[in-house]
């Protein structure tokens, strides 16, 4: 029984470590890195008569960016479009506090 409880605790800990975190307004953006791959474009018998290059995936990486609707160095500043009326504050993306609806965009 003690072994089973230890196994359950270990599974819970490992599961919570694997859960993605939002880290405020940060999101991960996948970046694809390519390289030029040489290949034979034309054969004559068994000889290659013409070489060419194609773009091939080298590896994927992830970079931390602000999620949609957030800006700033810490990605915690929400963006309201259209901007909030005077005296109101942008509390979430496109949500202003202290008013019923955001004002129309200015021309």
Jmol script that loads the backbone (N, CA, C; Angstrom):
load data "model"
ATOM      1  N   UNK A   1       0.831  -1.199   0.000  1.00  0.00           N
ATOM      2  CA  UNK A   1       0.000   0.000   0.000  1.00  0.00           C
ATOM      3  C   UNK A   1       0.867   1.251   0.000  1.00  0.00           C
ATOM      4  N   UNK A   2       1.939   1.226   0.784  1.00  0.00           N
ATOM      5  CA  UNK A   2       2.831   2.384   0.855  1.00  0.00           C
ATOM      6  C   UNK A   2       3.499   2.633  -0.496  1.00  0.00           C
ATOM      7  N   UNK A   3       3.809   1.565  -1.179  1.00  0.00           N
ATOM      8  CA  UNK A   3       4.417   1.685  -2.510  1.00  0.00           C
ATOM      9  C   UNK A   3       3.457   2.328  -3.503  1.00  0.00           C
ATOM     10  N   UNK A   4       2.213   1.938  -3.409  1.00  0.00           N
ATOM     11  CA  UNK A   4       1.197   2.477  -4.315  1.00  0.00           C
ATOM     12  C   UNK A   4       0.993   3.973  -4.076  1.00  0.00           C
ATOM     13  N   UNK A   5       0.965   4.385  -2.817  1.00  0.00           N
ATOM     14  CA  UNK A   5       0.808   5.807  -2.490  1.00  0.00           C
ATOM     15  C   UNK A   5       1.999   6.609  -3.005  1.00  0.00           C
ATOM     16  N   UNK A   6       3.193   6.043  -2.892  1.00  0.00           N
ATOM     17  CA  UNK A   6       4.381   6.712  -3.408  1.00  0.00           C
ATOM     18  C   UNK A   6       4.323   6.853  -4.920  1.00  0.00           C
ATOM     19  N   UNK A   7       3.848   5.825  -5.598  1.00  0.00           N
ATOM     20  CA  UNK A   7       3.714   5.868  -7.046  1.00  0.00           C
ATOM     21  C   UNK A   7       2.691   6.916  -7.481  1.00  0.00           C
ATOM     22  N   UNK A   8       1.572   7.004  -6.778  1.00  0.00           N
ATOM     23  CA  UNK A   8       0.545   8.004  -7.087  1.00  0.00           C
ATOM     24  C   UNK A   8       1.105   9.415  -6.894  1.00  0.00           C
ATOM     25  N   UNK A   9       1.828   9.635  -5.791  1.00  0.00           N
ATOM     26  CA  UNK A   9       2.425  10.958  -5.545  1.00  0.00           C
ATOM     27  C   UNK A   9       3.424  11.317  -6.624  1.00  0.00           C
ATOM     28  N   UNK A  10       4.235  10.342  -7.033  1.00  0.00           N
ATOM     29  CA  UNK A  10       5.209  10.588  -8.086  1.00  0.00           C
ATOM     30  C   UNK A  10       4.522  10.948  -9.405  1.00  0.00           C
ATOM     31  N   UNK A  11       3.446  10.248  -9.737  1.00  0.00           N
ATOM     32  CA  UNK A  11       2.698  10.547 -10.967  1.00  0.00           C
ATOM     33  C   UNK A  11       2.093  11.942 -10.922  1.00  0.00           C
ATOM     34  N   UNK A  12       1.552  12.339  -9.776  1.00  0.00           N
ATOM     35  CA  UNK A  12       0.957  13.673  -9.633  1.00  0.00           C
ATOM     36  C   UNK A  12       2.026  14.747  -9.820  1.00  0.00           C
ATOM     37  N   UNK A  13       3.186  14.557  -9.206  1.00  0.00           N
ATOM     38  CA  UNK A  13       4.270  15.533  -9.335  1.00  0.00           C
ATOM     39  C   UNK A  13       4.732  15.640 -10.781  1.00  0.00           C
ATOM     40  N   UNK A  14       4.942  14.515 -11.439  1.00  0.00           N
ATOM     41  CA  UNK A  14       5.387  14.539 -12.833  1.00  0.00           C
ATOM     42  C   UNK A  14       4.345  15.157 -13.748  1.00  0.00           C
ATOM     43  N   UNK A  15       3.073  14.895 -13.486  1.00  0.00           N
ATOM     44  CA  UNK A  15       2.011  15.474 -14.305  1.00  0.00           C
ATOM     45  C   UNK A  15       1.961  16.991 -14.161  1.00  0.00           C
ATOM     46  N   UNK A  16       2.089  17.494 -12.946  1.00  0.00           N
ATOM     47  CA  UNK A  16       2.027  18.944 -12.743  1.00  0.00           C
ATOM     48  C   UNK A  16       3.241  19.640 -13.328  1.00  0.00           C
ATOM     49  N   UNK A  17       4.374  18.983 -13.372  1.00  0.00           N
ATOM     50  CA  UNK A  17       5.559  19.579 -13.999  1.00  0.00           C
ATOM     51  C   UNK A  17       5.348  19.721 -15.500  1.00  0.00           C
ATOM     52  N   UNK A  18       4.639  18.777 -16.108  1.00  0.00           N
ATOM     53  CA  UNK A  18       4.431  18.782 -17.550  1.00  0.00           C
ATOM     54  C   UNK A  18       3.351  19.750 -18.015  1.00  0.00           C
ATOM     55  N   UNK A  19       2.533  20.261 -17.102  1.00  0.00           N
ATOM     56  CA  UNK A  19       1.460  21.171 -17.500  1.00  0.00           C
ATOM     57  C   UNK A  19       2.040  22.474 -18.032  1.00  0.00           C
ATOM     58  N   UNK A  20       1.542  22.963 -19.170  1.00  0.00           N
ATOM     59  CA  UNK A  20       2.040  24.231 -19.687  1.00  0.00           C
ATOM     60  C   UNK A  20       1.571  25.390 -18.823  1.00  0.00           C
ATOM     61  N   UNK A  21       2.425  26.353 -18.642  1.00  0.00           N
ATOM     62  CA  UNK A  21       2.042  27.545 -17.884  1.00  0.00           C
ATOM     63  C   UNK A  21       1.958  28.722 -18.834  1.00  0.00           C
ATOM     64  N   UNK A  22       1.053  29.641 -18.529  1.00  0.00           N
ATOM     65  CA  UNK A  22       0.866  30.787 -19.410  1.00  0.00           C
ATOM     66  C   UNK A  22       1.892  31.871 -19.148  1.00  0.00           C
ATOM     67  N   UNK A  23       2.461  31.922 -17.940  1.00  0.00           N
ATOM     68  CA  UNK A  23       3.458  32.940 -17.597  1.00  0.00           C
ATOM     69  C   UNK A  23       2.963  34.343 -17.914  1.00  0.00           C
ATOM     70  N   UNK A  24       1.801  34.692 -17.422  1.00  0.00           N
ATOM     71  CA  UNK A  24       1.251  36.016 -17.690  1.00  0.00           C
ATOM     72  C   UNK A  24       0.789  36.108 -19.132  1.00  0.00           C
ATOM     73  N   UNK A  25       1.328  37.069 -19.867  1.00  0.00           N
ATOM     74  CA  UNK A  25       0.936  37.256 -21.257  1.00  0.00           C
ATOM     75  C   UNK A  25       1.903  36.644 -22.243  1.00  0.00           C
ATOM     76  N   UNK A  26       2.793  35.763 -21.792  1.00  0.00           N
ATOM     77  CA  UNK A  26       3.763  35.151 -22.690  1.00  0.00           C
ATOM     78  C   UNK A  26       3.191  33.926 -23.391  1.00  0.00           C
ATOM     79  N   UNK A  27       3.561  33.779 -24.651  1.00  0.00           N
ATOM     80  CA  UNK A  27       3.213  32.601 -25.427  1.00  0.00           C
ATOM     81  C   UNK A  27       4.478  32.120 -26.131  1.00  0.00           C
ATOM     82  N   UNK A  28       4.512  30.852 -26.479  1.00  0.00           N
ATOM     83  CA  UNK A  28       5.635  30.307 -27.229  1.00  0.00           C
ATOM     84  C   UNK A  28       5.294  30.283 -28.704  1.00  0.00           C
ATOM     85  N   UNK A  29       6.212  30.790 -29.521  1.00  0.00           N
ATOM     86  CA  UNK A  29       6.029  30.795 -30.959  1.00  0.00           C
ATOM     87  C   UNK A  29       7.053  29.848 -31.567  1.00  0.00           C
ATOM     88  N   UNK A  30       6.592  28.926 -32.394  1.00  0.00           N
ATOM     89  CA  UNK A  30       7.496  27.960 -33.025  1.00  0.00           C
ATOM     90  C   UNK A  30       8.205  28.604 -34.206  1.00  0.00           C
ATOM     91  N   UNK A  31       9.518  28.472 -34.233  1.00  0.00           N
ATOM     92  CA  UNK A  31      10.346  29.034 -35.296  1.00  0.00           C
ATOM     93  C   UNK A  31      10.991  27.873 -36.044  1.00  0.00           C
ATOM     94  N   UNK A  32      10.898  27.876 -37.364  1.00  0.00           N
ATOM     95  CA  UNK A  32      11.488  26.838 -38.188  1.00  0.00           C
ATOM     96  C   UNK A  32      12.806  27.341 -38.757  1.00  0.00           C
ATOM     97  N   UNK A  33      13.858  26.587 -38.560  1.00  0.00           N
ATOM     98  CA  UNK A  33      15.172  26.934 -39.096  1.00  0.00           C
ATOM     99  C   UNK A  33      15.477  26.006 -40.267  1.00  0.00           C
ATOM    100  N   UNK A  34      15.863  26.597 -41.395  1.00  0.00           N
ATOM    101  CA  UNK A  34      16.093  25.848 -42.625  1.00  0.00           C
ATOM    102  C   UNK A  34      17.570  25.827 -42.983  1.00  0.00           C
ATOM    103  N   UNK A  35      17.945  24.916 -43.873  1.00  0.00           N
ATOM    104  CA  UNK A  35      19.278  24.905 -44.457  1.00  0.00           C
ATOM    105  C   UNK A  35      19.145  24.509 -45.920  1.00  0.00           C
ATOM    106  N   UNK A  36      20.181  24.816 -46.718  1.00  0.00           N
ATOM    107  CA  UNK A  36      20.183  24.477 -48.141  1.00  0.00           C
ATOM    108  C   UNK A  36      20.710  23.053 -48.303  1.00  0.00           C
ATOM    109  N   UNK A  37      19.912  22.204 -48.909  1.00  0.00           N
ATOM    110  CA  UNK A  37      20.290  20.811 -49.123  1.00  0.00           C
ATOM    111  C   UNK A  37      20.574  20.595 -50.603  1.00  0.00           C
ATOM    112  N   UNK A  38      21.757  20.088 -50.909  1.00  0.00           N
ATOM    113  CA  UNK A  38      22.132  19.832 -52.295  1.00  0.00           C
ATOM    114  C   UNK A  38      21.615  18.455 -52.709  1.00  0.00           C
ATOM    115  N   UNK A  39      21.082  18.365 -53.941  1.00  0.00           N
ATOM    116  CA  UNK A  39      20.621  17.087 -54.458  1.00  0.00           C
ATOM    117  C   UNK A  39      20.895  17.033 -55.957  1.00  0.00           C
ATOM    118  N   UNK A  40      20.831  15.851 -56.520  1.00  0.00           N
ATOM    119  CA  UNK A  40      21.072  15.669 -57.952  1.00  0.00           C
ATOM    120  C   UNK A  40      19.767  15.910 -58.694  1.00  0.00           C
ATOM    121  N   UNK A  41      19.780  16.862 -59.600  1.00  0.00           N
ATOM    122  CA  UNK A  41      18.570  17.230 -60.337  1.00  0.00           C
ATOM    123  C   UNK A  41      18.472  16.510 -61.680  1.00  0.00           C
ATOM    124  N   UNK A  42      19.605  15.998 -62.181  1.00  0.00           N
ATOM    125  CA  UNK A  42      19.578  15.334 -63.481  1.00  0.00           C
ATOM    126  C   UNK A  42      20.636  14.228 -63.517  1.00  0.00           C
ATOM    127  N   UNK A  43      20.217  13.048 -63.955  1.00  0.00           N
ATOM    128  CA  UNK A  43      21.126  11.905 -64.075  1.00  0.00           C
ATOM    129  C   UNK A  43      21.335  11.539 -65.543  1.00  0.00           C
ATOM    130  N   UNK A  44      22.534  11.089 -65.875  1.00  0.00           N
ATOM    131  CA  UNK A  44      22.807  10.450 -67.156  1.00  0.00           C
ATOM    132  C   UNK A  44      23.467   9.136 -66.830  1.00  0.00           C
ATOM    133  N   UNK A  45      22.778   8.082 -67.071  1.00  0.00           N
ATOM    134  CA  UNK A  45      23.134   6.753 -66.603  1.00  0.00           C
ATOM    135  C   UNK A  45      23.218   6.792 -65.086  1.00  0.00           C
ATOM    136  N   UNK A  46      24.362   6.618 -64.509  1.00  0.00           N
ATOM    137  CA  UNK A  46      24.474   6.684 -63.048  1.00  0.00           C
ATOM    138  C   UNK A  46      25.231   7.903 -62.569  1.00  0.00           C
ATOM    139  N   UNK A  47      25.593   8.793 -63.503  1.00  0.00           N
ATOM    140  CA  UNK A  47      26.301  10.020 -63.120  1.00  0.00           C
ATOM    141  C   UNK A  47      25.312  11.168 -62.924  1.00  0.00           C
ATOM    142  N   UNK A  48      25.621  12.000 -61.989  1.00  0.00           N
ATOM    143  CA  UNK A  48      24.821  13.200 -61.765  1.00  0.00           C
ATOM    144  C   UNK A  48      25.359  14.288 -62.675  1.00  0.00           C
ATOM    145  N   UNK A  49      24.501  14.831 -63.506  1.00  0.00           N
ATOM    146  CA  UNK A  49      24.945  15.858 -64.460  1.00  0.00           C
ATOM    147  C   UNK A  49      24.580  17.268 -64.020  1.00  0.00           C
ATOM    148  N   UNK A  50      23.676  17.393 -63.081  1.00  0.00           N
ATOM    149  CA  UNK A  50      23.264  18.724 -62.639  1.00  0.00           C
ATOM    150  C   UNK A  50      22.855  18.667 -61.165  1.00  0.00           C
ATOM    151  N   UNK A  51      23.429  19.554 -60.368  1.00  0.00           N
ATOM    152  CA  UNK A  51      23.069  19.662 -58.956  1.00  0.00           C
ATOM    153  C   UNK A  51      22.139  20.850 -58.751  1.00  0.00           C
ATOM    154  N   UNK A  52      21.303  20.740 -57.755  1.00  0.00           N
ATOM    155  CA  UNK A  52      20.403  21.836 -57.392  1.00  0.00           C
ATOM    156  C   UNK A  52      20.303  21.869 -55.871  1.00  0.00           C
ATOM    157  N   UNK A  53      19.661  22.894 -55.370  1.00  0.00           N
ATOM    158  CA  UNK A  53      19.490  23.055 -53.934  1.00  0.00           C
ATOM    159  C   UNK A  53      18.015  23.195 -53.603  1.00  0.00           C
ATOM    160  N   UNK A  54      17.662  22.682 -52.466  1.00  0.00           N
ATOM    161  CA  UNK A  54      16.298  22.845 -51.968  1.00  0.00           C
ATOM    162  C   UNK A  54      16.369  23.201 -50.492  1.00  0.00           C
ATOM    163  N   UNK A  55      15.302  23.813 -50.012  1.00  0.00           N
ATOM    164  CA  UNK A  55      15.215  24.215 -48.613  1.00  0.00           C
ATOM    165  C   UNK A  55      14.702  23.035 -47.798  1.00  0.00           C
ATOM    166  N   UNK A  56      15.429  22.696 -46.752  1.00  0.00           N
ATOM    167  CA  UNK A  56      15.039  21.585 -45.881  1.00  0.00           C
ATOM    168  C   UNK A  56      15.001  22.071 -44.438  1.00  0.00           C
ATOM    169  N   UNK A  57      14.154  21.450 -43.646  1.00  0.00           N
ATOM    170  CA  UNK A  57      14.024  21.826 -42.239  1.00  0.00           C
ATOM    171  C   UNK A  57      15.239  21.314 -41.481  1.00  0.00           C
ATOM    172  N   UNK A  58      15.905  22.217 -40.795  1.00  0.00           N
ATOM    173  CA  UNK A  58      17.071  21.844 -39.999  1.00  0.00           C
ATOM    174  C   UNK A  58      16.634  21.470 -38.583  1.00  0.00           C
ATOM    175  N   UNK A  59      15.907  22.373 -37.912  1.00  0.00           N
ATOM    176  CA  UNK A  59      15.364  22.090 -36.591  1.00  0.00           C
ATOM    177  C   UNK A  59      14.306  23.122 -36.253  1.00  0.00           C
ATOM    178  N   UNK A  60      13.530  22.826 -35.252  1.00  0.00           N
ATOM    179  CA  UNK A  60      12.516  23.736 -34.744  1.00  0.00           C
ATOM    180  C   UNK A  60      12.989  24.292 -33.406  1.00  0.00           C
ATOM    181  N   UNK A  61      12.656  25.538 -33.157  1.00  0.00           N
ATOM    182  CA  UNK A  61      12.939  26.132 -31.857  1.00  0.00           C
ATOM    183  C   UNK A  61      11.714  26.953 -31.448  1.00  0.00           C
ATOM    184  N   UNK A  62      11.695  27.350 -30.214  1.00  0.00           N
ATOM    185  CA  UNK A  62      10.581  28.135 -29.701  1.00  0.00           C
ATOM    186  C   UNK A  62      11.113  29.421 -29.101  1.00  0.00           C
ATOM    187  N   UNK A  63      10.409  30.521 -29.374  1.00  0.00           N
ATOM    188  CA  UNK A  63      10.796  31.780 -28.751  1.00  0.00           C
ATOM    189  C   UNK A  63       9.591  32.334 -28.002  1.00  0.00           C
ATOM    190  N   UNK A  64       9.882  33.030 -26.931  1.00  0.00           N
ATOM    191  CA  UNK A  64       8.849  33.583 -26.065  1.00  0.00           C
ATOM    192  C   UNK A  64       8.409  34.925 -26.641  1.00  0.00           C
ATOM    193  N   UNK A  65       7.124  35.080 -26.914  1.00  0.00           N
ATOM    194  CA  UNK A  65       6.559  36.319 -27.430  1.00  0.00           C
ATOM    195  C   UNK A  65       5.322  36.674 -26.607  1.00  0.00           C
ATOM    196  N   UNK A  66       4.834  37.877 -26.800  1.00  0.00           N
ATOM    197  CA  UNK A  66       3.595  38.288 -26.130  1.00  0.00           C
ATOM    198  C   UNK A  66       2.411  37.613 -26.810  1.00  0.00           C
ATOM    199  N   UNK A  67       1.471  37.151 -26.004  1.00  0.00           N
ATOM    200  CA  UNK A  67       0.253  36.557 -26.548  1.00  0.00           C
ATOM    201  C   UNK A  67      -0.581  37.633 -27.244  1.00  0.00           C
ATOM    202  N   UNK A  68      -1.491  37.193 -28.079  1.00  0.00           N
ATOM    203  CA  UNK A  68      -2.373  38.093 -28.802  1.00  0.00           C
ATOM    204  C   UNK A  68      -3.181  38.922 -27.812  1.00  0.00           C
ATOM    205  N   UNK A  69      -3.137  40.225 -27.969  1.00  0.00           N
ATOM    206  CA  UNK A  69      -3.889  41.109 -27.096  1.00  0.00           C
ATOM    207  C   UNK A  69      -3.079  41.698 -25.957  1.00  0.00           C
ATOM    208  N   UNK A  70      -1.776  41.376 -25.898  1.00  0.00           N
ATOM    209  CA  UNK A  70      -0.908  41.911 -24.842  1.00  0.00           C
ATOM    210  C   UNK A  70       0.332  42.542 -25.454  1.00  0.00           C
ATOM    211  N   UNK A  71       0.940  43.484 -24.703  1.00  0.00           N
ATOM    212  CA  UNK A  71       2.151  44.154 -25.165  1.00  0.00           C
ATOM    213  C   UNK A  71       3.006  44.514 -23.959  1.00  0.00           C
ATOM    214  N   UNK A  72       4.171  45.080 -24.214  1.00  0.00           N
ATOM    215  CA  UNK A  72       5.051  45.528 -23.144  1.00  0.00           C
ATOM    216  C   UNK A  72       6.216  44.588 -22.921  1.00  0.00           C
ATOM    217  N   UNK A  73       7.151  45.029 -22.085  1.00  0.00           N
ATOM    218  CA  UNK A  73       8.326  44.213 -21.779  1.00  0.00           C
ATOM    219  C   UNK A  73       7.961  42.954 -21.013  1.00  0.00           C
ATOM    220  N   UNK A  74       6.953  43.042 -20.156  1.00  0.00           N
ATOM    221  CA  UNK A  74       6.538  41.889 -19.360  1.00  0.00           C
ATOM    222  C   UNK A  74       5.315  41.182 -19.950  1.00  0.00           C
ATOM    223  N   UNK A  75       4.799  41.686 -21.069  1.00  0.00           N
ATOM    224  CA  UNK A  75       3.624  41.117 -21.748  1.00  0.00           C
ATOM    225  C   UNK A  75       2.399  41.061 -20.841  1.00  0.00           C
ATOM    226  N   UNK A  76       2.280  41.986 -19.925  1.00  0.00           N
ATOM    227  CA  UNK A  76       1.130  42.018 -19.024  1.00  0.00           C
ATOM    228  C   UNK A  76       0.214  43.201 -19.291  1.00  0.00           C
ATOM    229  N   UNK A  77       0.564  44.065 -20.246  1.00  0.00           N
ATOM    230  CA  UNK A  77      -0.249  45.229 -20.571  1.00  0.00           C
ATOM    231  C   UNK A  77      -1.254  44.851 -21.654  1.00  0.00           C
ATOM    232  N   UNK A  78      -2.555  44.838 -21.344  1.00  0.00           N
ATOM    233  CA  UNK A  78      -3.552  44.469 -22.355  1.00  0.00           C
ATOM    234  C   UNK A  78      -3.722  45.584 -23.390  1.00  0.00           C
ATOM    235  N   UNK A  79      -4.149  45.197 -24.579  1.00  0.00           N
ATOM    236  CA  UNK A  79      -4.392  46.138 -25.679  1.00  0.00           C
ATOM    237  C   UNK A  79      -5.895  46.230 -25.887  1.00  0.00           C
ATOM    238  N   UNK A  80      -6.425  47.452 -25.839  1.00  0.00           N
ATOM    239  CA  UNK A  80      -7.838  47.679 -26.119  1.00  0.00           C
ATOM    240  C   UNK A  80      -7.959  48.389 -27.458  1.00  0.00           C
ATOM    241  N   UNK A  81      -8.705  47.799 -28.364  1.00  0.00           N
ATOM    242  CA  UNK A  81      -8.922  48.397 -29.678  1.00  0.00           C
ATOM    243  C   UNK A  81     -10.407  48.323 -29.973  1.00  0.00           C
ATOM    244  N   UNK A  82     -11.109  49.417 -30.001  1.00  0.00           N
ATOM    245  CA  UNK A  82     -10.679  50.806 -29.894  1.00  0.00           C
ATOM    246  C   UNK A  82     -10.270  51.151 -28.457  1.00  0.00           C
ATOM    247  N   UNK A  83      -9.491  52.218 -28.310  1.00  0.00           N
ATOM    248  CA  UNK A  83      -9.019  52.597 -26.975  1.00  0.00           C
ATOM    249  C   UNK A  83     -10.177  52.914 -26.028  1.00  0.00           C
ATOM    250  N   UNK A  84      -9.919  52.760 -24.745  1.00  0.00           N
ATOM    251  CA  UNK A  84     -10.939  53.048 -23.729  1.00  0.00           C
ATOM    252  C   UNK A  84     -11.184  54.559 -23.642  1.00  0.00           C
ATOM    253  N   UNK A  85     -12.389  54.923 -23.206  1.00  0.00           N
ATOM    254  CA  UNK A  85     -12.738  56.335 -23.020  1.00  0.00           C
ATOM    255  C   UNK A  85     -11.911  56.907 -21.876  1.00  0.00           C
ATOM    256  N   UNK A  86     -11.829  58.214 -21.819  1.00  0.00           N
ATOM    257  CA  UNK A  86     -11.034  58.847 -20.764  1.00  0.00           C
ATOM    258  C   UNK A  86     -11.605  58.495 -19.395  1.00  0.00           C
ATOM    259  N   UNK A  87     -10.717  58.218 -18.459  1.00  0.00           N
ATOM    260  CA  UNK A  87     -11.119  57.841 -17.117  1.00  0.00           C
ATOM    261  C   UNK A  87     -11.327  56.351 -16.944  1.00  0.00           C
ATOM    262  N   UNK A  88     -11.263  55.601 -18.025  1.00  0.00           N
ATOM    263  CA  UNK A  88     -11.432  54.155 -17.957  1.00  0.00           C
ATOM    264  C   UNK A  88     -10.084  53.481 -18.192  1.00  0.00           C
ATOM    265  N   UNK A  89      -9.979  52.234 -17.765  1.00  0.00           N
ATOM    266  CA  UNK A  89      -8.731  51.514 -17.860  1.00  0.00           C
ATOM    267  C   UNK A  89      -8.929  50.212 -18.631  1.00  0.00           C
ATOM    268  N   UNK A  90      -7.947  49.857 -19.428  1.00  0.00           N
ATOM    269  CA  UNK A  90      -7.973  48.590 -20.161  1.00  0.00           C
ATOM    270  C   UNK A  90      -7.551  47.494 -19.190  1.00  0.00           C
ATOM    271  N   UNK A  91      -8.470  46.572 -18.856  1.00  0.00           N
ATOM    272  CA  UNK A  91      -8.196  45.544 -17.855  1.00  0.00           C
ATOM    273  C   UNK A  91      -7.895  44.183 -18.476  1.00  0.00           C
ATOM    274  N   UNK A  92      -8.313  43.960 -19.707  1.00  0.00           N
ATOM    275  CA  UNK A  92      -8.063  42.725 -20.456  1.00  0.00           C
ATOM    276  C   UNK A  92      -8.129  43.094 -21.935  1.00  0.00           C
ATOM    277  N   UNK A  93      -7.642  42.235 -22.820  1.00  0.00           N
ATOM    278  CA  UNK A  93      -7.719  42.578 -24.247  1.00  0.00           C
ATOM    279  C   UNK A  93      -9.145  42.944 -24.667  1.00  0.00           C
ATOM    280  N   UNK A  94      -9.296  44.160 -25.173  1.00  0.00           N
ATOM    281  CA  UNK A  94     -10.574  44.706 -25.651  1.00  0.00           C
ATOM    282  C   UNK A  94     -11.648  44.764 -24.573  1.00  0.00           C
ATOM    283  N   UNK A  95     -11.242  44.925 -23.311  1.00  0.00           N
ATOM    284  CA  UNK A  95     -12.193  45.091 -22.205  1.00  0.00           C
ATOM    285  C   UNK A  95     -11.781  46.289 -21.370  1.00  0.00           C
ATOM    286  N   UNK A  96     -12.681  47.246 -21.292  1.00  0.00           N
ATOM    287  CA  UNK A  96     -12.421  48.455 -20.513  1.00  0.00           C
ATOM    288  C   UNK A  96     -13.228  48.402 -19.219  1.00  0.00           C
ATOM    289  N   UNK A  97     -12.653  48.945 -18.160  1.00  0.00           N
ATOM    290  CA  UNK A  97     -13.385  49.008 -16.902  1.00  0.00           C
ATOM    291  C   UNK A  97     -14.020  50.384 -16.769  1.00  0.00           C
ATOM    292  N   UNK A  98     -15.200  50.440 -16.157  1.00  0.00           N
ATOM    293  CA  UNK A  98     -15.850  51.713 -15.893  1.00  0.00           C
ATOM    294  C   UNK A  98     -16.717  52.229 -17.020  1.00  0.00           C
ATOM    295  N   UNK A  99     -17.008  51.428 -18.012  1.00  0.00           N
ATOM    296  CA  UNK A  99     -17.898  51.876 -19.081  1.00  0.00           C
ATOM    297  C   UNK A  99     -18.628  50.669 -19.659  1.00  0.00           C
ATOM    298  N   UNK A 100     -19.739  50.928 -20.288  1.00  0.00           N
ATOM    299  CA  UNK A 100     -20.547  49.842 -20.842  1.00  0.00           C
ATOM    300  C   UNK A 100     -19.924  49.261 -22.104  1.00  0.00           C
ATOM    301  N   UNK A 101     -19.403  50.132 -22.962  1.00  0.00           N
ATOM    302  CA  UNK A 101     -18.819  49.667 -24.225  1.00  0.00           C
ATOM    303  C   UNK A 101     -17.700  50.618 -24.632  1.00  0.00           C
ATOM    304  N   UNK A 102     -16.714  50.147 -25.349  1.00  0.00           N
ATOM    305  CA  UNK A 102     -15.651  51.033 -25.796  1.00  0.00           C
ATOM    306  C   UNK A 102     -16.158  52.027 -26.836  1.00  0.00           C
ATOM    307  N   UNK A 103     -15.519  53.167 -26.877  1.00  0.00           N
ATOM    308  CA  UNK A 103     -15.947  54.189 -27.840  1.00  0.00           C
ATOM    309  C   UNK A 103     -15.490  53.794 -29.248  1.00  0.00           C
ATOM    310  N   UNK A 104     -16.164  54.326 -30.270  1.00  0.00           N
ATOM    311  CA  UNK A 104     -15.801  53.965 -31.653  1.00  0.00           C
ATOM    312  C   UNK A 104     -14.410  54.533 -31.997  1.00  0.00           C
ATOM    313  N   UNK A 105     -13.722  53.889 -32.966  1.00  0.00           N
ATOM    314  CA  UNK A 105     -12.392  54.380 -33.339  1.00  0.00           C
ATOM    315  C   UNK A 105     -12.448  55.794 -33.911  1.00  0.00           C
ATOM    316  N   UNK A 106     -11.390  56.556 -33.631  1.00  0.00           N
ATOM    317  CA  UNK A 106     -11.320  57.929 -34.129  1.00  0.00           C
ATOM    318  C   UNK A 106     -10.785  57.943 -35.550  1.00  0.00           C
ATOM    319  N   UNK A 107     -11.290  58.867 -36.324  1.00  0.00           N
ATOM    320  CA  UNK A 107     -10.877  58.990 -37.724  1.00  0.00           C
ATOM    321  C   UNK A 107      -9.654  59.839 -37.871  1.00  0.00           C
TER     322      UNK A 107
END
end "model"
wireframe off; spacefill off
backbone 0.3
color backbone group
